[in-house]
Amino acid sequence: MMDTMNDSDDIQSRLDSLQAKAQSVLADLEQNPPDRPKFVEFSGTPKSGKSTCIDIVSHFFRRIGFKVLAPSEGASRRTPAFLRDNLVAFNTWSASYALTHILEALHHSDQYHLAILDRGIFDALAWFQVLESQSLITGNDMEKVHNFLLIDHWRSQVDAVFLFTADPATSLERENYGKLIDAPGRAMNPSFIASLNEAYQTTREKFQNQFEFFDIDTGAESDSTPQSTAIDVAENILDLFQAEA
């Protein structure tokens, strides 16, 4: 019981500090409006906690008073159903969707403070790495796509990438929790999740100088909770704002 109370007190202390920090940052932004929003990308394997963290973080910043653009993830919620059977078309559409929202946030009259990308440029780079490894595109075509996605006009807008990963067993346990069947899916199977984790790490190493990464492991060895992870992420986002203050 005592450990639980101490953990609760620690979380509340962190939340109080986070809220005060966010209010201070917002006051600075309102006094000195930025030229563009901060762009943060959430990337990573399925069921690694990415979408849950986005919901918590975007809710926090909005309630504090930040203007936040956080469009639905294109890959799972917006991609036309008829593209899902072709992974090349599917991921091309998803990459284009991410670029669309970067351009929207840059030029929208609402002048957002924060733009949250659920699968953005880095994620597209990783997925095209997967497509090449499965011989669905050639290495030459992959490099062409990578070069396009890395054009400085939009690549330079991404201030941070939060890379979420979880081991296949943990991802599948979360996927199947409360379901009536645990049959594997096209992406939700141990082999594919493992290959996707590998692709993310390979792509991260390849482009480590192009992005600022924050690695978040939510797998079986992690003792983090969705709330504690969201606090870490929100603190890192606020640090991005303060770095330019």
Order of alpha helices (4+ residues) and beta strands (2+ residues): alpha-beta-alpha-beta-alpha-beta-alpha-alpha-alpha-beta-alpha-alpha-beta-alpha
